[in-house]
Amino acid sequence: MQMTLIPWGAELELGIVEIDTQHRVLVDLANAMHDEIRDVGPLSPVIGQILESLVDYTHNHFIMEEVLFRKYAYSHEEAHEAEHGVFTGRIMDLLTRFEDGETVGQEALELLKDWLIHHICVVDRAYLPFMKAALEKEAEANLVPFPI
């Protein structure tokens, strides 16, 4: 029986479609790396491609979140962005080391599993009440008819 590194489930969903969709892609990339290491081995060139995809995709995802934080004046923006910076640095380091011929697959899997689950379930979930309220308020404001 084959195991999935990070099974996608309700506990990983925040209820904000765009963010959940992006988180699902990140989880899928982590699972793809797990499968590649299991099926091919830790030196597979696909590992490098997945690490590159993680660098690119997390960068874009983090920008999207950070734009929302600024737009709605999220009070914990700085601390959240600092976590993004640490993760980005660690993934970049793993990619560089992989490109230099080092075997980093297991370390990458541990980072992805621990960081993604913690970040989504704890850190991102912490902004959820604020963000949902801000998005609902904006949606309500956009539904108000203009006076004639």
N, C-alpha and C positions, 0 to 999 in steps of 0.2 A: 504494500500500500504506500503510495507516494504522499508525502506531507507537503502542505503549503506553509511557507514561512510565516506569512501574516494573512490569516483568513479574513476576508472582508465581511463585516457584519454590522448590525445596528449600533454596536458600541463605538464604532468608528465614524458614524454619521453624525453631523452637527445640525442638519436640517436647513442648511443654506446650500442650495443646489450647486452653484458654481464652485464653492469651496469643497463640497463633498466630491464633486466630479474630479477636481484636481487632486485631492487626497487619494482618490481611488487609483489615479494614474501612478502616483508615487508608490502606493502599495503594490500595484501591478509590476512596476519596475523592480522593486525589491524581490518580489516572487520570481520574476524572470531571472534575476541574478542567482537566486537560490537554485532554480531549476538548471541553469547553465553549469553551475559549479558541480551539482550532483550528476548531471548527465554527460558533461564533456570534461570538466576539470577546472581547477583554479587559474590556469594560464590561458584559457580560451580567449581569443581576441574579442569575443562578444562581451566579456566582462568589461573591457575598456569602453566599448560602445554604450553599455548600460550606464557606466559611471559618467560618461559624457552626457548622456540623456538626463541623468539625475542632476548634474550640475546645471544644465540648461533649464530643465523643468522646474527645479526648486527655485532658481533665480526668478523665473517668471511668476511662479506662484507667490513667492515672498513679496515681490513688487505689488501684485494685486492686493494681497492682504494689507500691506503697508499703505497703499493708496486709500483703502477703506478706513484704516486707522486715522489717517490725517483728515480725511473728508469729514468724519464724524467725531473728531477730537477724542479718541480713545486715550484715557489717562495712563494706561500701562504700555503705550506704544513703544517707548524707548527700551524697556526690558524685553518686550517681545521681539523687537528687531535685533537686539543683542543675541538672543537665542538663534535667530535666523543666521546671523553672522558667524556664530560658532559652528553651526552645522555646515554652512557653505564652505567654511575653511577646512573642516574635516573631510568633506567629500572631495574638495579640490586636492588636498594632500594625498588622499587615497588614489585619485586618478593619476597624479604626478608619479607617485611611487609605482603604480602599476605600469605606467609608460616606461619607467626606468627598469622594468623587469622583475620587480618585487611581487611576491604572491600576497595579495591583500584581500582576497575574496572573503575569507571567514571573518576578518576584522570588519569588512564592509557590511556583511550580513548582520553581525552583532550590532553595529552602529545603527543600521537601518531599522532593525526590529525594535531595539530599545528606544531610539530617538523618535521614530514615527509614532509608535504607540503612545509614548509619554507625551509627545508634543500635541498630538490630536486629542487624546483623551483627557489631558490635564491642562496644558498650556492654552491650546485653542479653545477648549471647552470653557475656560475662564472668561473669555471675551464674549461668549455666546449670548448671555442675557443683554449685555450692552448692545451688541451688533444687531441682534434681532429687533430690539426696541427701536434702534436708529433706522433700520431698513423699513420697519412697519410705519414709523412716523413719516418717512419720506414717501412711501407708497400712498398713505392717506392724504398727504399734501398734494400729491399729483392727481388725486381723484376729485379734489374740490373744483367744482365748476367755476369758470370765470364769470364775473358779473357782466351783464349785458347792458 
